[in-house]
Amino acid sequence: MITIYCDEDVDVLLKPLLEAKGFKVLTTLDEKNLGTTDERQMTHALSKGYLLLTHNRVHFERLYGELIAKETNHYGLIIAGKRNVYELARRISRVLSGYNKESIINRIIYV
């Protein structure tokens, strides 16, 4: 099962919407990572085997590039445009329905 870890800038209302669609979702609040750096968020997601969900395209594309350059495996990255949380939950659910934890490894997805 894919576990989605929401970066701090992701609306916390997305959590129950994705959980209602059958996903396990954790937030920075759940993981006691409020106020930490993007690098720390990425490191946390890596260490726990979580797919990372963020709106922060610029910083996380750079971090993703660093992981690829180091040949470090990760459990997926979703970069989501800011939009209505209901629409975002629908899009994420639809996209992730085609993946499992193994097939999402090292992928970056834009929704």
N, C-alpha and C positions, 0 to 999 in steps of 0.2 A: 504494500500500500504506500502511495506517495504521501508524505507529510509536508504540508505547505507551511513555510515560516514567513510570516509577513513582516517586512521591514517597518520601521517606525512611522514612515509617512503614509502607510496604507491604512485606510479607514477601518477601525475596529469593527464596524458593522458588517464588514465583508466576512468575518469569521463565522458567525452563525449562519449566514447565507450559504457559504461553501460547506459547512458541516451538515446542513440540511440536504445537501446534494451528495453526501456520503464521504467527504474528505476529512482527514484529520488536519486541523489547522491550529497553529500556534502563533502567538504574537510576541513582539519584543517585551510587552508587559508580562505575559505568561512566563517567559524565559528570563525575566529580570535583567533585560538588556536595554532598557530605556536610556537614551542619551549617549549610547556608545557610538563609536565611529563606524563608517561603512565597512572598513576593513575588518573590524571586530564582528560585525553582523555576518559578513561572508565567512569568516573563520568559524564562527559559531555554527552556521548552517552546514559547513563542511564537516565539522567534528561530530555533528549529530546525524548526518545523512539526510538533511532536509533540503527540499526544493525551496529556493528563495524567491519571494515575490516582492517586487519593488516598483515604485514609479520613477525612481532616480536613475534615468537612463545613462547620463554622462558618467557618473562615478562607477556604476556597476558594469558598464561596458568596458571601462578601463580595467577594473578588477578581474573581469572575465578574461580579458586579453592576457593579463598577467598569469592567470591559472593555466591557460592554454600554452603560453610560452614556457612555463615550468613543467608542462605535461602533468599537471595535477588534476586528477579526476574530481568532479563535483556532481551533485545530485540534481542539477538543473537550475535554471534561472529564468524567471518570467519577468519581463519588463512590460508593465501595463501603463497605457495612457490613462490619464485621469478622466474618469467619467462616472456616471451614476453607478452606485454600488450594486444595484440590481442587475444592470447591464453588464457590469464587470464580472459579477459572479456567474452570470449565464455564459459569457465568453470563455472564462477560465475553465468552467466545468466542461464546456463543449470541446475545447482544445485538449484538456487533460484526459478526456474519455478515451483517447487514442493511444495513451501511454500507460506504462507501469513503471515501477521504481527502476528497473533495469534499463528500459528503453529511453528514459528521460536523462540518463547519465550523460554529462558533458553537453547538453543542449541548452541553447538560449532561444526563448520563444517570446515573440512580441504580440501582445493583445491590446 
